[in-house]
């Protein structure tokens, strides 16, 4: 005889898995945003070192 499980128990397992996945995804997104911000700062420093304006870059 198979073990009886209430349907909502499996739903709770699925929901907790989805929540963990969402949290991990948000952490990755936050890390990528931080990386992009860091890259943007480096590019701004390079732009300034080269003496290029925003218009100069837009014309490339």
BELZIBEL-V728211 format. One line per field, one symbol per residue. ss: DSSP state (@ for helix, = for strand, . for the rest). phi: phi as a letter, one per 20 degrees, with the letter a starting at -180 (. if undefined). psi: psi as a letter, one per 30 degrees, with the letter a starting at -180 (. if undefined). A space follows every 10 residues. Layout:
BEGIN
ss->???
phi->???
psi->???
END
This chain:
BEGIN
ss->......@@@@ @@@@@@@@@@ @@@@@@@@@@ @@@@@@@@@@ @@@@@@@@@@ ...@@@@@..
phi->.efecfgfff ffffffffff fffffffffg ffffffffff ffffffgffe meeffgffef
psi->klkkkkefee eeeeeeeeee eeeeeeeeee eeeeeeeeee eeeeeeeeef hkleeeeff.
END
